[in-house]
Amino acid sequence: MLHAAFLIPLFPLAGFAVLALAGRRLGNPVAGWLGTAMVAASFVVTVIVFAGLFQQAPAHRSFDQTWWTWFSVDRLHVTAGILVDPLSMTMALFVTGVSTLIHLYSIGYMEHDPQLPKFFLYMNLFVSSMLLLVLGGNLVMTFLGWEGVGVCSYFLIAFWFDRPSAASAGKKAMIFNRIGDAGFLVGMFLVYERTGSLQYTTVFSRLGHVSGASLTAIALLLFLGAVGKSAQLPLYPWLADAMEGPTPVSALIHAATMVTAGVYLMCRINPILFRAPDAAHTVAIIGAVTAFLGATIACAQNDVKKILAYSTISQLGYMFLAAGVGAYVAAIFLMLAHAFYKALLFLGAGSVIHAMNDEQNTKLMGGLRAVMPITWITFLVAWLAIGGVPPLAGFWAKGDVLLNAYGFSPWLYALGALTAVLTAYYIGRCYMLVFSGNARWVEARASGDGHGAVVSHASTPPASGHAQEEADTSNPNVSHERVSQRELHPHDPAWVMTVPLVVLAVCSFVGGIINLPFHPNLVFLERWLDPVVSRSLFNHHFGAGTQVLFACVDAALAVLGVGLAIALWRSAVDRPEVEPTFLQRAWFIDFGYDRLIARTSTVFAAFTSAVVENRVIDGAVNGVAGLFRSGGGVLRKVQTGYVRNYALGVMAGLVVLLAYVVSRSVS
């Protein structure tokens, strides 16, 4: 069974190949079903390989499967192959499982999009690249998948490329990720220079011969790659703009692929972080600050997808906090729980957007609880899960992170605890605006004058299939008038979209059972990952009483956040006092980048084009050319074509030679 692991990334890659060759002929929805079946087949193989690995003794739950020698240069030998161990199989399980549900959902969501075959082509390649990333047996294979998910994110974020905002968002994601990838590359070079290998098992076995300064540099360089890929400070702004892509893309990026890659990389290099404590502390601090920052921004957003985007940035910060304090099991635990409830949140948001004729402004919704019961109840479960309400998955996973953070630094714990309250609050705010209160979309349609409306700052093009008229997709602002002029009949979507919602809701509710702290036999995930991370864990021993106390505090924090959301937004639509401009504008960080870097670079580029390029470089080149042209013009005058001139020249030369000889003989 273990030797079938190569099929895990191969199935979605085969789906990509078939769709590339015959996708248009297959058409809609056959192309969608084919893409979904390929990812589902990958999930089945992953379960089989997982079962085979589980049957092995813990000490033997790791093996390299080499396919071929990729390239060999001097002492550098890089093989194409995968590493099958508890960490890679855990990642592969949730990537394939959640991706299958998102693919199934996409069949309904993208039903009327004429580019559906191309959409599933990119989605299959995305999943295959992510599987290569997490299964790669060496840094080069990981980097291959790393770049694969990067280019696929560009294709999918800019999928509706005829919209300037979508095309710009795709380019922005690519640029921000390239900054991080430069760090990954340099870190990889340094790993080889210090250890003579890029194979994970070999590198980790030789760390004892590497200096502490080199290990710190390696860890920080690889962390820079993770910061770009997982949208942490200061490279997070691209993830919010990535909401320009179709909603299933947002779910795939945020829950199953791409942004979790950075957290995985930090957990994979846990032996390096263990030996580089300064780098680990940096990871923890940046994670905690990013978690808080993302949560505060989410509290003031109106676009339902932007709320969830900043939520992902915040939740990823929690995972980096856990990795930085040495709680790698807690980081993976939260990653798994987050995959369930964040995919559920995005797919629930997609269901709402679908029903609202592509409207994304939460303040133009309301009252959807009565007309969309399945979406409502599943979104409610997701809210309580991410908010950390017991006994849902988020309570156990986030509590594990906070407990370990307290053992490392009470200050980091305090920041994480405050973020936990904000998390329950901002998702609750989103829930209340969308599902509770008055049906503001009915009021907007009835008034028809657009007065008093809140302008939406996001829209999805009519490709989702429920907007029959042509919309102005080049304008990112959707006005109240646009909503009021369309007939809205919100309802739950077809079964291909509701089944993934229900499955993810169940997983979000019971997902915490994989690592319950009550008894050593219940911490399944911890025992499963033990062969990979046990030697690098920072063990904080807390008594049962302390653990119960912290669990009660976690529950109280969740209830406080939920209560605040209900109290503030049950009967209100606008509360400017809790939605300040600086939070709506994301602390002006992206604005600062635009002013200080983008615009300054544009001015500098114009200056170098006009002065350095035209006057210095072109001037030097043209000056040399002019010099030779002038010299050639002077020398050309010697070539007259008259024999008498040439004879005169010969005689003049003879006179000079004679004079020279005479002068030499006299002296």
Secondary structure, 3 states (H helix, E strand, C coil): CHHHHHHHHHHHHHHHHHHHHHHHHHCCCHHHHHHHHHHHHHHHHHHHHHHHHHCCCHHHCCEEEEEEEEEEECCEEEEEEEEECHHHHHHHHHHHHHHHHHHHHHHHHCCCCCCHHHHHHHHHHHHHHHHHHHHECEHHHHHHHHHHHHHHHHHHHCCCCCCHHHHHHHHHHHHHHHHHHHHHHHHHHHHHHHHCCCEHHHHHHCHHHCCHHHHHHHHHHHHHHHHHHCCCCCCCHHHHHHHHCCHHHHHHHHHHCCCHHHHHHHHHCHHHHHHCHHHHHHHHHHHHHHHHHHHHHHCCCCEHHHHHHHHHHHHHHHHHHHHHCCCHHHHHHHHHHHHHHHHHHHHHHHHHHHHCCCECEHHHCCCCCCCCHHHHHHHHHHHHHHHCCCCCHHHHHHHHHHHHHHHHCHHHHHHHHHHHHHHHHHHHHHHHHHHCCCCHHHHHHHHCCCCCCCCECCECCHHHCCCCCCCCCCCCCECHHHHHCCCCCCCCCCHHHHHHHHHHHHHHHHHHHHHCCCCHHHCHHHHHHHHHHHHHCCCCCCCHHHHHHHHHHHHHHHHHHHHHHHHHHCCCCCCHHHCCHHHHCHHHHHHHHHHHHHHHHHHHHHHHHHHHHHHHHHHHHHHHHHHHHHHHHHHHCCCCCCHHHHHHHHHHHHHHHHHHHHHHHHC
